[in-house]
Amino acid sequence: MIKIDELVFIHQISAPCHLAILAESVGLKTRIVSQVSELSVDKDKPSFCLVPQRGMALDNKGIPLIASRLIAQFPVALYQVDQDRLEAEAALLLGIKGLLFADQGMDSLLTGLKKMLAGELWYDSSLISRVFSQLIKRFDGDKESVQDTAVMLQMLTSRERTVINLVSSGARNKEIAHSLCISEHTVKAHISSIFRKTQSRNRVELLRWAQTYQSHFRLCS
């Protein structure tokens, strides 16, 4: 398990970030940033990112668009979550580590933070059981398709899977290059290789491929 150096809270409003204050009160190292550009990937000092649901641009599942982009580089959890505005199953399958709801008490919030920092998922146990039961049935119900998908996924490098995550989040080549600290030419080379390995002719077909095999892809990423 990777030791987390600090909790980084995305916080874009002028009011204090109460969850960060709560985390600091029990000795957790925290940092508050207002823009994603303030984040940096440091393997020697790995960060755990917390993204608020409230006040952020959301996708049709209620998941902040920023979170979808960050999960390729950081472990990410959501806070200030309104239960009736988010599909928890979609967040779990996307790779979000856990949900901290706006109406939860301090003890529950701290427990959730500590569990996630220890490498555990912080979701309702019945949801986790249901999702994994569905995945098992899907594997058992179409073994040939799963085997083909597994071979395809094994062909993809770790960097290519990261690029697919970024493409799926809507990032363009220039943004991917900036995010991964590589040239746009290298990004184009990765995407060309991805197209070949996934038998996709363009980004639209790649997005369809990623959505079709989302559960398998996330488990292997």
Residue, then its C-alpha position, 0 to 999 in steps of 0.5 A: m500500500i502506498k503511504i499518502d503524504e497529504l490530503v489535498f482538498i479542491h476548494q473553490i469557495s471563500a468559506p472555510c473548508h470544514l473537512a480539511i480543518l477536521a482532518e488537521s485536528v486529528g493530525l492529518k496533513t492537509r493542503i487546500v487548492s482552488q485550481v487543478s493546476e496547483l496539483s503536481v504529481d510527486k511519487d516521493k510525496p503521494s497525495f490523496c485528492l478530495v473533490p467536492q460535489r457541491g459547486m462543481a460541474l457534474d456529468n450526467k451521473g452527478i460526478p464532478l468532471i474534475a474527479s474523472r480527470l484526476i483519477a488517472q493520477f491520484p487516488v480520489a474521493l468525493y466530499q460534500v456529496d448530496q446522496d440524491r444527486l449522485e449515482a454511487e455505483a457509477a462513482l465506484l466503477l469509475g474508480i472513486k475511492g469513497l463518498l463523504f456525504a454532506d449530512q454525515g457527522m464528524d465521526s463518520l467523516l473521520t472514519g471514512l477518511k482514515k479508512m480510505l487512507a488505509g487503502e479501503l473503499w468507503y461505500d455502503s457495503s451492500l453497494i460494493s457487494r451488489v457491484f461485484s456480484q454483477l461483475i462476477k455474473r458478467f464474467d461468468g455469463d460471457k467468458e469468451s468476450v471476457q477472455d478477448t477483453a482481457v487479452m486486449l487489456q493486457m496489450l495496453t501499457s499502463r501509460e496507454r490506459t492512463v491516456i484512455n482515462l484522460v480521453s474518456s474525461g474529454a481531455r484533448n491532446k494538448e491537455i493530455a500532454h500537459s497532464l503527463c509531462i510529455s509532448e503532443h507528438t508522443v500523445k499522438a503516438h500513444i493514441s495511434s497505438i491505442f486505436r490499433k490495439t482496441q480496433s478503434r478508428n477514431r476517438v468516438e469509437l474509442l469512447r464506445w469501447a471504453q464505455t462497453y468494457q468500463s468495468h473490466f477496464r477500471l479493474c485493470s487500470 
